[in-house]
Each structure stands twice: as C-alpha cells, then as structure tokens.
C-alpha cells in the first residue's frame, strides 16, 4: 500500500491538494481552475499502451486490451472471434480454482459488495445476499446470469496509463439506482476497488484517505494502482467542490468532458 499512497502524499502533491482544498473552503476556487488542474495531470493524456504478453491464440503482442486469468491470455480480436468458446474456457479455469467458495466482501450493509470474477459465478450465493445488480469493471467480462441480475460493464484495464476518472460518476449513479450492487473486476483488488472507494467517498461524504481505509478494513488486500489513486484524489476534490451534490457533480463532469481535447480519453 505504501508505494501507492505515497504517490498522493508526496510533499509537492500534498501542498497542491491543500491549496485547492483551502480555495474550496474559502469559496475562491472556480470550476475552470479545478478543471485545468485535473487536466494537467499526466494520467489524463494517455492514448494507448503496449501490452507485454502474447496472445495464446495468435501469439502476437499487439496494442490491444488483453485478458489474463491464471495462465490463459487472449487478445481482444481473438476473443471476439469465438467469444462463447473462450468464455467457456475462462469459466472452466475459474471453477477449477475455487468452485463453491464466495469470497466477496460486504462494504456497505445491504447495499454494496466487492469481489472477484470467481465470486460473480456463484449465483446462489449472490442471490442469498440479495444482490440485484452487478457492475463489471474490465474487459471480457460477460453477463453470466442475465435472467437473474441486471448488469453494467465499464471496460477498463488495470494499467497505470488507464483513465478511470470518467467512470466514477456513472458508477455512483448505477450503484445508487441498484437495490444491492456487487462490483467486481478480475481479482477485486484494483479496478473494482477504485470504483467502490469512489462510491464510499460520495456516500459517506468522506475523503479519499478515509474511504480507502474504510474499504481496506472490509477487504484487506485492496490495492488500486498508482494512477487510480491519483485520479481518486482528484475526484475527492471534485466532490468537495460540488458539496457532494449529484446534480452539481454531473454539471462539473459535463463541463470537464466538454473542455477535453481529442488527446484525452473522453
């Protein structure tokens, strides 16, 4: 945890964050100033990144999202060519690893659970917990039981060069609209944990640091990658600036998206 928390707690970043929070408190901060600060961060200027693994099918290392589960790695192009077959292979591997155990964690009582793709296979356990909606964070994640649960998928890779910021508000709205929501990625450690931390920040009106500690107490191995921590810290400032008002947050994000040039991932 130290290497990631350290990223946002460095002296320079802490001073900048404190300055912005002071401006919020003194009501001196403008929406354009905050947007400019967020857009200046390197994590909001990424286009593509190169994967370092080869596809099991075509054996090439291409600029494309890849999925790895156990020893099974496949590129998006090959996955889409035979989606049903490849999903069956992935599901078989997962079931062999841990067929019956549900290891998801309840983050907010009777409202929000966080887990892994293996947990998403446990239909009976999901239903016993009263889960009605499943939010999938990642690539190659399928609606396994479409007749039993409502699904939503945000395609995000667990890579420091990925932009997760744009999914924070849609995730908050989806979880709010759900009776009981289960959020997962592959391991329930970085991508889905970041989304859950974001919601906890909004729901309890607390800071990123407080939300991170809250979620980690419930699921001890959560560890968002360094850029996700940075983007959560920026969203923390957005929440404070908007006073946790959903309508104001939406207005802010609309303006933020509208001011982004093509080299931003929006």
C-alpha positions in Angstrom: 0.0 0.0 0.0 2.8 2.4 0.8 4.1 2.8 -2.7 0.7 3.9 -4.0 -0.4 6.0 -1.1 3.0 7.7 -1.2 2.2 8.9 -4.7 -0.5 11.2 -3.5 1.1 12.0 -0.1 4.4 13.4 -1.5 5.1 16.9 -0.2 4.5 18.5 -3.6 1.2 16.9 -4.2 0.1 17.3 -0.6 0.8 21.1 -0.9 -1.1 21.4 -4.1 -4.1 19.4 -2.7 -4.1 21.5 0.5 -4.0 24.7 -1.6 -7.0 23.5 -3.7 -8.9 22.4 -0.6 -8.2 25.8 1.0 -9.6 27.6 -2.0 -12.7 25.4 -1.8 -13.1 26.2 1.8 -12.7 30.0 1.2 -15.0 29.7 -1.8 -12.2 31.1 -4.0 -12.0 28.1 -6.4 -13.5 28.4 -9.8 -14.7 25.4 -11.9 -12.2 26.3 -14.7 -9.3 26.4 -12.2 -10.1 22.9 -10.9 -10.6 21.5 -14.4 -7.3 23.0 -15.5 -5.5 21.3 -12.5 -7.1 17.9 -13.3 -6.3 18.1 -17.0 -2.7 19.0 -16.3 -2.1 15.6 -14.7 -0.3 13.1 -16.9 -2.9 10.4 -16.4 -5.5 12.4 -18.3 -3.4 12.5 -21.5 -2.9 8.8 -22.4 -3.9 7.3 -25.7 -2.6 3.8 -26.0 -0.2 1.5 -24.2 1.7 -1.7 -25.3 0.9 -5.0 -23.6 3.8 -7.1 -22.5 2.2 -10.5 -23.0 1.4 -12.5 -26.1 -2.0 -13.9 -27.1 -2.5 -17.6 -26.5 -4.2 -17.9 -29.9 -2.4 -15.6 -32.4 0.9 -15.4 -30.4 1.3 -11.7 -31.3 1.9 -8.9 -28.9 -0.4 -6.1 -30.2 -1.6 -2.7 -29.0 -4.9 -4.1 -27.7 -6.5 -4.9 -24.4 -5.7 -8.3 -23.2 -7.2 -10.5 -20.5 -5.2 -12.9 -18.3 -6.7 -15.3 -15.9 -4.4 -18.0 -14.5 -2.2 -18.9 -17.5 -4.8 -18.0 -20.1 -4.1 -14.8 -22.0 -6.0 -13.7 -25.1 -6.2 -10.5 -27.1 -9.5 -8.8 -27.8 -9.5 -9.7 -31.6 -9.2 -13.4 -30.9 -11.7 -13.3 -28.0 -14.3 -11.7 -30.2 -13.8 -14.3 -33.0 -15.0 -17.1 -30.8 -16.5 -15.4 -27.7 -18.6 -18.2 -26.5 -15.8 -20.8 -26.7 -13.3 -18.6 -25.0 -15.7 -17.6 -22.2 -16.3 -21.3 -21.6 -12.6 -21.9 -21.3 -12.2 -19.0 -18.8 -15.2 -20.1 -16.7 -13.8 -23.7 -16.6 -10.5 -22.4 -15.3 -12.2 -20.3 -12.6 -14.4 -23.1 -11.4 -11.4 -25.4 -11.1 -9.6 -22.9 -8.9 -12.4 -22.4 -6.4 -15.7 -23.9 -7.4 -18.0 -23.2 -4.4 -16.5 -20.5 -2.2 -17.8 -16.9 -2.3 -15.1 -14.6 -1.1 -16.7 -11.2 -1.8 -17.0 -8.6 0.9 -19.9 -6.5 2.1 -18.7 -2.9 2.0 -21.9 -1.1 2.8 -24.6 -3.2 4.7 -27.4 -4.3 2.4 -26.1 -2.0 -0.4 -22.7 -2.7 -1.8 -20.4 -5.8 -2.2 -16.9 -6.0 -3.7 -15.4 -9.2 -5.1 -13.7 -11.0 -8.0 -14.8 -12.7 -11.2 -14.8 -16.0 -9.4 -17.4 -14.6 -7.0 -19.5 -13.5 -9.9 -20.0 -17.2 -10.9 -21.7 -18.0 -7.6 -25.3 -17.4 -8.5 -26.9 -19.0 -5.4 -24.6 -17.0 -3.0 -25.3 -13.8 -4.9 -29.0 -14.3 -4.6 -28.8 -15.2 -0.9 -27.1 -11.9 -0.3 -29.9 -10.1 -2.0 -27.8 -8.8 -4.9 -29.8 -7.4 -7.7 -27.2 -5.6 -9.9 -23.7 -6.5 -11.0 -21.2 -3.8 -12.1 -18.3 -5.3 -14.1 -15.1 -3.4 -14.3 -12.8 -4.7 -17.0 -12.6 -6.3 -20.5 -14.0 -9.7 -21.5 -16.5 -9.8 -18.6 -19.7 -11.4 -19.6 -23.3 -11.2 -18.3 -23.2 -14.7 -16.8 -26.8 -14.8 -15.5 -28.7 -12.2 -17.4 -32.1 -13.6 -16.3 -31.2 -13.2 -12.6 -29.3 -10.0 -12.3 -29.0 -6.6 -14.0 -25.6 -6.0 -15.5 -23.4 -3.0 -16.5 -19.9 -3.2 -17.8 -17.2 -0.5 -17.9 -14.2 -1.6 -20.0 -11.1 -0.6 -18.0 -7.7 -2.2 -17.9 -5.7 -2.4 -14.7 -2.8 -0.3 -16.1 -1.3 2.9 -14.7 -1.9 4.5 -18.0 -5.6 3.8 -18.0 -8.1 6.6 -17.3 -10.8 5.5 -14.7 -11.9 9.1 -13.8 -14.6 9.2 -16.4 -16.3 6.1 -14.9 -16.6 7.5 -11.4 -19.9 9.4 -11.8 -21.7 6.7 -13.9 -20.7 4.1 -11.3 -22.0 6.2 -8.5 -25.3 6.7 -10.3 -25.6 3.0 -11.1 -24.9 1.8 -7.6 -27.4 4.4 -6.2 -30.1 3.1 -8.5 -29.4 -0.5 -7.5 -31.1 -2.2 -4.6 -27.9 -4.2 -3.8 -24.9 -4.0 -6.1 -22.0 -6.3 -6.5 -18.9 -4.8 -8.1 -16.1 -6.9 -9.5 -13.2 -6.9 -11.9 -10.8 -9.9 -12.1 -9.4 -10.0 -8.6 -11.4 -7.3 -6.8 -8.2 -5.6 -5.9 -7.6 -2.5 -8.1 -10.2 -1.6 -10.7 -13.4 -2.5 -8.9 -11.8 -1.4 -5.6 -11.3 2.0 -7.1 -14.9 2.2 -8.1 -16.1 1.1 -4.7 -13.7 3.6 -2.9 -15.2 6.3 -5.2 -18.7 5.4 -4.1 -17.8 5.3 -0.4 -16.3 8.8 -0.7 -19.6 10.1 -2.2 -21.9 8.0 0.0 -20.4 8.9 3.4 -19.0 12.3 2.3 -15.5 11.4 3.3 -12.0 11.9 1.9 -10.1 9.5 -0.3 -7.8 8.5 2.5 -10.8 7.8 4.8 -12.6 5.9 2.1 -9.5 3.9 1.2 -9.1 2.8 4.9 -12.8 2.0 5.2 -12.8 -0.3 2.2 -9.4 -1.9 3.2 -10.9 -2.8 6.6 -13.6 -4.7 4.8 -11.4 -6.2 2.1 -7.8 -6.2 3.3 -5.9 -6.7 0.0 -7.4 -3.9 -2.0 -4.6 -2.0 -3.8 -5.6 0.4 -6.6 -2.7 1.1 -8.9 -0.9 4.4 -8.5 -2.7 6.3 -11.2 -6.1 5.2 -9.9 -5.1 6.6 -6.5 -4.2 9.9 -8.1 -7.4 10.1 -10.1 -9.4 9.2 -6.9 -7.6 12.0 -5.1 -8.7 14.5 -7.9 -12.3 13.2 -7.7 -12.2 13.8 -4.0 -11.6 17.4 -4.7 -14.4 17.4 -7.3 -16.8 16.0 -4.7 -15.8 18.6 -2.1 -16.1 21.4 -4.7 -19.6 20.2 -5.6 -20.5 19.6 -2.0 -21.4 16.0 -2.8 -24.4 17.2 -4.8 -25.1 14.7 -7.6 -26.5 17.3 -9.9 -23.5 19.7 -9.4 -21.1 16.8 -9.9 -22.9 15.9 -13.2 -22.7 19.6 -14.3 -19.0 19.7 -13.4 -18.2 16.5 -15.4 -20.2 17.7 -18.4 -18.1 20.8 -18.5 -14.9 18.9 -17.8 -15.6 16.5 -20.7 -16.6 19.3 -23.0 -13.2 21.1 -22.4 -11.1 18.0 -23.1 -9.3 17.8 -26.4 -9.1 14.7 -28.6 -5.9 13.6 -26.9 -7.8 12.9 -23.7 -9.7 9.7 -23.3 -13.2 11.1 -23.2 
